[in-house]
Amino acid sequence: MTLAEKLEEFLLSEGEDPSEWPYAYLLTPPNVTDQLNNPLAFWYLYDARKNLTAMIVQLQTSYGERRLWLTRNCRKGSSRKSPYCFKGNFTKDLQVSPFTPTTASYVIESSDPCSTPLEGVKIMVVLKQGNKTVIQAVVKSTDPPLDASNASTWSSLIFLLRWWWVPLCSVVVFRILSKAAKIYLSHNTEELNIQTRVEPTRTAITKSARLSERILEDYFFLILSDAVKKQSRLKCIKYVASGEHCERVRLIHASKHYHRKMDNVSVVEREGAESYEAVVFQVTTPTFYSKFFHYHSPFAALERELLDESNTRTAWSSHPREFTALFSRTTEVVRQPKDWRWDLISLLRTPPSATNFPHLIAYETFGGISLADYWVLQNCSVHQIRKYQCALLRLFLGNRIGGFSLGSFKGDFELIGLSRDAMLLVYEIFLKAGLASLIVILATDSAFKCNAVVEVFFCMLGMASLNIWACLKAIF
């Protein structure tokens, strides 16, 4: 989809008419060397007279989720002394930082980036909790703007040389993590009032699914399709997947004859029954796919991931209990086949990563393979079974590579804003720094200079380590 199509799709989802704003201007960091970490982006929407009447604010968290808000201009008149001509506000419902409250509101004021003549851009974002200002941030241009349509090749080259490093993903993440560490280490826990992270809501755009999660989504869809086709209580399931790695919306119809008695019912009951025929099931985060296969049965997985406390849910349904009832509640013990891969999977399988909020439903430990594993064994080809086993091994090993327990910090260090991806980046920085130091030592130490074979060996080992680490990041 083009940017224009994505913009139109979002406006329609908000119940707005895209034709109200025939002009739009996007202010966002560029994609440099195929890296992009975009904490904030702004869409300026102009009416037919090219008046700035609305803005779309896009926020991306360090966990990878994104959220878009549409706000209209509520500023009544403008002062000549004020650089702002636009003012909007919207409610915050996404965890952005462990140091700021989840339930709050934003107030944004901005100048017009398309004003004539071209002037500097200035944006002020204020986070409020009631009438209290929590954070106030200002983004402003430091130099005169560059008009790309009229700029010379030399001025464009100078601009790129000066600013190419700013939007780099590693630079942005490093600055965020360093500031978070500074805040955390310079204050005690009571002063910080650290906010625990909740799972993203339906309104958020989920983070990208990892390779293992993309593979396991295929098997979850197969298991779900089989359960729907073998029952007759629900006519259709509207399955909404998480992320952009697969078809977003799919309909699963029951293959058995669907019937519902409609005699002697009122009009209201009849309309309710018709809406009940099509049940919507939406996965709100790709983490659902990795957690689903930790449980003994699909029913146990949905009981905790769909019916449990709202702050811990990774899925949503229009009729959650009816959807969960597609799967039987059983404690049946499945006989584990004699295969070293299943032995290793059973050994590595642990309860899903603990959330920052307690589950109301306890996790039931079990030995051997799960009912989902057994379904794959009974219904899939040898190639599909091997692919499924590899995905589970990647998943269970990745849980240990991405984070480890240390005192009160468990799982992925999400208490202080470090997701598993951030931990991988930290590990990578230490690995690269260590290899660089080793190469410097080998190049300067006279004891090694006499033996060129050792130097070549260590250099090759260093390059191989980087390549192996890149593969691990792609897999897990």
C-alpha positions, 0 to 999 in steps of 0.5 A: 500500500502507498502512503496515500492509501494507508492514510485514507484507510486510517481516516476511514477507520476513524469514521472520517471522510478523506475528501475533507483533507485533499492535502497532507504533509508527513513529517518523519525521520527518513529510512537510512541504511535500511534502518528505521526507528521512528518514535514520533511522526506527524501528518499535517492535514489541510483542507481545500483552502490549504488551511491546517485543520487536523493532525495525525500523531503516530507514536512508536514505543520501544516495544515495537507497538505503534498508535495513531491519533487523529486530532482536530485544531481546537485553537481559537485564534493565534497570537502574533508572538506565539509560533504555534497555529495548531492545538490538539489533544487526545487520550493516551492509552498505550504504554510508552515508558515505564516512567510515565503513567499509562492513563493520561492525555497529550496536548500538542501544539505545532507551527505550520510546516507548509507556511509561506515563506518557509519558516522553522518548525516547532512542535510542543508535546505535553503529557498531562495527568488531570491538570498536572503536567508530567512531561513537556517536550519541544521539537524545533528546527535549528537551521533554516529549512531546505527546500528539496525542490529548489536545493542544489546538489551541493546543499543537499549533499551537505545536509545528508553529511550533517544529518545522516546519523540522526535517524539511525535505529541503533543511535535512537535506541542507544539514546533512549536506553542511555537516558532510561538508565540514567533516570533509573539509576539516579532516582529511587523506586519510590520517586520514579513510581514505575508503571508496569507494562500492560499488553497493547489494546486493539487500537494499537498497531502491533509489533512485527512478528518474529520468525518463530511467531510467523511460523507458529501462526500458520499452525494455530490457524490450522488448529483453529480451522479444524476446530471450527469445521468440526462444530455446528454451534457457530456459523463463522469465525472472523479471524483477525491476525496480528501484524503484516506477515500474513493475510490480515482478515480471514473467514472460517466457516463451519463445514457441519450443517449450522442450525439455530432454533428461532421459534417463539423469539422476539425481534431483539433476541433474533437480532442478537442471535444473528450477530452471534453467528459470526464471532470475531477473534482478534490477536492483539499481539504476535506474542500470543502465538509464542505463548499459545504453544506453552500450554497443555491444551488450546482451551488452557491457552485461551483461558489465560490469554483471552478470558483472564485479566484484561491487562494480561490478555493477548487476544480479543473476541466479540464472544470470548466464552463462546469462542473458547468453547470451540475447544474442549477442556481436558487434562488428557495426558498424551503419550510422547513419541520416541523422538529426541526432538520431542524430548528436547521440546518437553525439556525446554518448555516452560510457563509463558514469560511472566507479565507485569500483572498477575494472572487470575488463572494459574498455569498448569504444568505438565510433562510430555507433549501438548495437545497442540503438538499431538494435533500436528503429529496426527494431521501434518506431513513429516516436513510440516512436523519438522518445521513445527519442531524447529519453530518451537526449539527456536522459540524456547531457546530464544526465551533464554537468549533474549533475557535472563533472571536477575534478582527482581528483574525477570524475563525481558527486563520490561520493568525498566523498558528493556524488551528482548529486542533491546537486550539483543541490541545490548548484547550485540554492542558488547560483542562488537566492542569486545571483538574490536578490542581484541583486534586492537590488542592483536594488532598492537601486541608484539607477542602476536605479531610474530604469528600471523596465523593466530591473527588471521584465525582470531579475525576470522573467528570475530567475523564468524561470531558477528555473522552467527549473532546476526543469524540468531537475531533473525531466527529468534 
